[in-house]
Amino acid sequence: MSRSSTLAIFSCIVVLVFNSGGPAMAAEGDLSRKERVKVGLLVDSNATMGRIASSYINTALSDFYEAHPSYRTRLSLHFRNPQNDVVLAASA
């Protein structure tokens, strides 16, 4: 996985978090209810860069939610290894 595709994946996650409702949405409804947003990621876990990217993404999400506990939206990451067939991995 190239550095630019790792950056693109991380950027998409950040955009989803900020567009899915932060503190402004917490004023409506039940404040204790967390909304899960499922996100699929294709990461080559056989490559060193893929393993590093997976670790960094998980750490970044944990750090973000620790710093912003009032955000109701939570990303639920589903990692898939493309194993040289991106279409098959995306369909999974």
N, C-alpha and C positions, 0 to 999 in steps of 0.2 A: 504494500500500500504506500503510495507516494505521500509526501508531506502535504501537498496541496489538497489531496482528497481527505486526509485526516483533518485538515483545517476546515474544509467544506462541511464535513460531518459535524464537527464541533460547532460551527457557525449555525447550522440548521437547528441544533439542539437549543442553542441560546435564543434564537429567534422564536422557536416554539414556546419556550418558557415565558418569554416576555409578552408574547401575543396571546397566551392562553389565560391570562388573568393573573394579576398580582394582588397587591393590597387593595386596589380599587374594587375588585370583585369580592373581597372578603367581607365587605360591609353588608352584602346581600345574603340572606339565608343563614344556614347553620355554619358558624365559624369553625367548628371542630372537624367538619367533613373535608376530607382531602379527595380531590378529583385526580384520577390516574389517566395519563395520556400514554398510550403504547407507541413506542418508536422502535422500528427495526433498523439494525445497523449491520452492514456487511463489512466484516473485519477479518483480514487474513491472519488467523491466530497461529499459523505456522511460521510467519515472518516475525522477526524481532520488533519491527516497527508496529505491526499489528497488535502484538501483546502490550507494547508500551502505550499505544493509543487507547486500548481498552482500559488500561489501568488509569491513565490520565483522565479519561472521560468520566469514569466512576468517581474518581477523587474530586474532580471539578463539580460534579453534581452534588456530592456530599457536602463539600465546602459551601456551595451556593445555598443549599437549603438550610444549612446551619447558620449562615449569615442572614437569611431571610425566612425565618420560621412562620411569618404571617402569610406566605404564599400558599394558596390552597392547591394549586396544580402541582402534581408530581409526575415526573417522567418515569415510565417503566421501560427500561431498555431491554431489548431482545437482540442479542448478538448472534450472528450467523457467520460461519466460515464458508466463503464461496467455493473453496476447493476447485479452483480453475473453471467453475461454471457459475457465473454471476446470476444468470437468469434462473437457474434452478434454486440457488440460495435465496434470491429475492422472492420466489414463489412460495418458499417455505415459511 
